[in-house]
Amino acid sequence: MSLLPLFVLYAVLLSVALGRAGVRSATTATTPAASTPGAKPQRVLIIGATGDTGRQLVTQALDRGLAVTALVRDPSRLRLEHPQLTIVQGDVLDEAAIAAVMRGQDAVLCALGHKRFFYPTRILSDGTRNILRAMGTHDVPRLVCETALGLGDSAGRMGLYYTLFVIPVILPWYFWDKTRQERLIASSGVDWVIVRPAALTDDAARGRVRHGLHIGGLLLTARISRADVAGFMLDQLESDTYLRQAPGLSW
Ligand SMILES: NC(=O)c1ccc[n+]([C@@H]2O[C@H](COP(=O)([O-])OP(=O)(O)OC[C@H]3O[C@@H](n4cnc5c(N)ncnc54)[C@H](OP(=O)(O)O)[C@@H]3O)[C@@H](O)[C@H]2O)c1
């Protein structure tokens, strides 16, 4: 008997489970106040700053005149000097390291990720728990965190290739940890925006992106550049449009 139908059943059930376990914007959102501006932050902490989205966040935040603190495991991976940039060595899994850099920040941008796909990990959720705790201790009001389409009420919207192959074969543990990460954020007391991008590219920013609660599609893989994701995440520091929501993002 072919195992294909069983595999497809597993993939569909996983997608349903990610949908049910993840954050549902529709039920967690406060009423969106159309483009009501939030307080303008001056100092931001960037987690995942040596990553491909993280580097975009750092350079674009500096371009916008923000004072940036980057918590990085290996400072040699962020070859950037700027009078407004402070690079601090540390691990997001180290609660004391996070607490030490959180003091005095106005907001946190998180682009945490890793490549340990093939066994269960809690790096995203444990790291995010540390971030949220430190934000509570130091009264840092806002978190903008990058997760992914395919979670919560965007389940299945990464397109068929991701729903039937990439997520169930390569990323099941990783996506499961992302649902934990999203739930921690949604149940926290901070002002949060979860940004769920489509498949990421390293193309230049186009500046025009589609965003909202019905981004992506069941069939085709939608895409978005990390540069555009970073721009949208930075916009969320000052906008309450998606406060306590998890908009998707694609071109
Ligand atoms: N690839 C896609 O198509 C896609 C689509 C949608 C969403 N996403 C998600 O978007 C996010 C960003 O993706 P990306 O490709 O830009 O990320 P990336 O290049 O993999 O960067 C991940 C960052 O997290 C940091 N990190 C990992 N573990 C850490 C720890 N314990 N302490 C401190 N920092 C740690 C890494 O630091 P090191 O440099 O020290 O490793 C790196 O700076 C990820 O969560 C990813 O799953 C990806």
The ligand as a Gaussian input file, in Angstrom:
#p B3LYP/6-31G(d) Opt

LIG

0 1
 N       13.397000      31.377000       5.505000
 C       12.135000      31.676000       5.241000
 O       11.649000      31.551000       4.103000
 C       11.258000      32.190000       6.361000
 C        9.930000      32.502000       6.084000
 C        9.133000      33.063000       7.083000
 C        9.661000      33.270000       8.358000
 N       10.958000      32.932000       8.610000
 C       11.462000      33.176000       9.984000
 O       11.995000      34.489000      10.055000
 C       12.964000      34.549000      11.119000
 C       14.240000      35.212000      10.600000
 O       14.740000      34.465000       9.513000
 P       16.217000      34.772000       8.942000
 O       16.437000      33.803000       7.838000
 O       16.363000      36.226000       8.673000
 O       17.064000      34.387000      10.247000
 P       18.576000      33.842000      10.374000
 O       19.408000      34.401000       9.274000
 O       18.540000      32.360000      10.552000
 O       19.019000      34.546000      11.758000
 C       18.615000      34.085000      12.988000
 C       19.250000      34.943000      14.062000
 O       18.907000      34.400000      15.364000
 C       20.115000      34.385000      16.128000
 N       20.094000      33.404000      17.203000
 C       19.827000      32.078000      17.121000
 N       19.933000      31.508000      18.343000
 C       20.295000      32.509000      19.199000
 C       20.574000      32.564000      20.581000
 N       20.479000      31.463000      21.344000
 N       20.893000      33.753000      21.142000
 C       20.975000      34.878000      20.381000
 N       20.729000      34.893000      19.049000
 C       20.402000      33.726000      18.475000
 C       21.192000      34.037000      15.131000
 O       22.454000      34.309000      15.689000
 P       23.817000      33.584000      15.145000
 O       24.292000      34.467000      14.015000
 O       24.708000      33.632000      16.336000
 O       23.449000      32.197000      14.726000
 C       20.786000      34.974000      13.996000
 O       21.226000      36.274000      14.286000
 C       13.163000      33.108000      11.580000
 O       12.427000      32.871000      12.755000
 C       12.602000      32.287000      10.427000
 O       12.116000      31.030000      10.837000
 C       11.778000      32.408000       7.654000

